[in-house]
């Protein structure tokens, strides 16, 4: 299944950019969004690097389920097996902490474009 989807910031994602907990400006990454074991469960691998971004909600909290993600991304995960799906795309993310070598950087997702769904 392939989907070329772009979405505008919703009330949920708009608050990501407006969060008072951000430490720097939002930036765009080409990456693969996936669900994993561990904390946080939602992560983005930055294509072409060894860097992993941990995705949190707009308040900097870990998601308990997919409902914390923007609705347009939630719709792309199959309900029967979401952990076997990965979504490549261009993500505008906003950092909750600075980038440090060897550490996962925590971010929230403000926007996503050019999304392509692939089974994992």
C-alpha positions in Angstrom: 0.0 0.0 0.0 1.4 3.4 -1.0 0.0 6.7 -0.1 1.3 10.2 -1.1 -0.2 12.3 1.6 0.5 15.9 2.8 -1.4 17.3 5.7 -1.8 20.7 7.2 -1.2 21.4 10.9 -4.2 20.5 12.9 -5.0 21.8 16.4 -3.1 18.8 17.7 0.0 19.3 15.6 -0.1 23.1 15.8 0.4 23.0 19.5 3.7 21.1 18.8 5.2 24.2 17.2 3.8 26.4 20.0 5.1 24.2 22.9 7.0 26.2 25.5 9.2 23.1 26.1 11.0 23.3 22.7 14.8 24.0 22.9 15.3 25.0 19.2 13.5 25.7 15.9 11.6 23.0 14.2 13.4 21.3 11.3 12.6 18.9 8.4 13.9 15.4 8.3 13.5 12.6 5.7 12.8 9.6 7.8 11.1 6.3 8.6 8.4 6.4 11.3 7.9 3.2 13.1 6.6 1.6 16.3 9.2 -0.2 18.4 9.7 -1.8 21.8 11.0 0.6 24.4 10.4 4.2 25.4 9.3 6.1 23.4 7.5 3.6 21.2 7.1 5.9 18.2 10.5 6.7 16.6 11.8 8.2 13.4 15.0 7.0 11.8 16.7 9.8 9.9 17.4 8.4 6.4 21.2 8.2 5.7 22.3 8.4 9.3 22.4 6.3 12.5 20.2 8.9 14.3 16.9 8.0 15.9 14.4 10.6 17.0 12.0 9.7 19.8 8.5 11.0 19.1 6.5 12.5 21.9 3.2 14.4 22.1 3.1 18.2 22.0 3.5 18.3 25.8 6.6 16.1 25.8 4.8 13.0 27.0 5.2 9.5 25.7 2.2 8.1 23.7 0.2 5.3 25.3 -1.2 4.4 21.9 -1.5 5.8 18.4 -4.1 8.4 19.3 -1.3 10.8 20.3 -0.1 11.0 16.7 -1.7 13.4 14.2 -4.8 11.8 12.8 -3.4 11.7 9.2 -0.5 9.5 10.3 -2.8 7.3 12.5 -4.9 6.5 9.5 -1.9 5.0 7.7 -1.3 2.3 10.3 -3.4 -0.9 9.8 -5.5 -1.5 13.0 -4.7 -5.3 13.0 -0.9 -5.0 13.0 0.5 -1.4 13.3 3.9 -2.5 14.6 4.6 -4.2 11.2 4.3 -1.0 9.3 6.7 1.8 8.6 6.0 5.2 7.1 8.7 7.0 5.1 8.2 10.8 4.7 9.4 14.3 5.2 8.7 15.2 8.8 8.8 18.7 10.3 9.8 17.9 13.9 10.3 20.2 16.9 13.0 19.3 19.4 12.5 18.9 23.2 16.2 18.5 23.8 19.4 19.2 22.0 21.1 16.7 19.7 23.8 14.7 21.5 26.0 12.0 20.1 24.9 8.5 21.2 21.5 9.7 22.5 18.0 9.7 21.1 16.7 13.2 20.6 13.1 13.8 21.7 10.8 15.6 19.2 7.1 16.2 18.4 5.7 16.1 14.8 4.4 19.4 13.5 3.8 18.3 9.8 4.4 15.3 7.5 4.5 15.2 3.7 5.2 12.7 1.0 4.2 9.8 3.1 4.8 6.3 1.8 3.6 3.3 3.8 5.5 0.0 3.6 5.2 -3.3 5.5 8.1 -4.0 7.8 
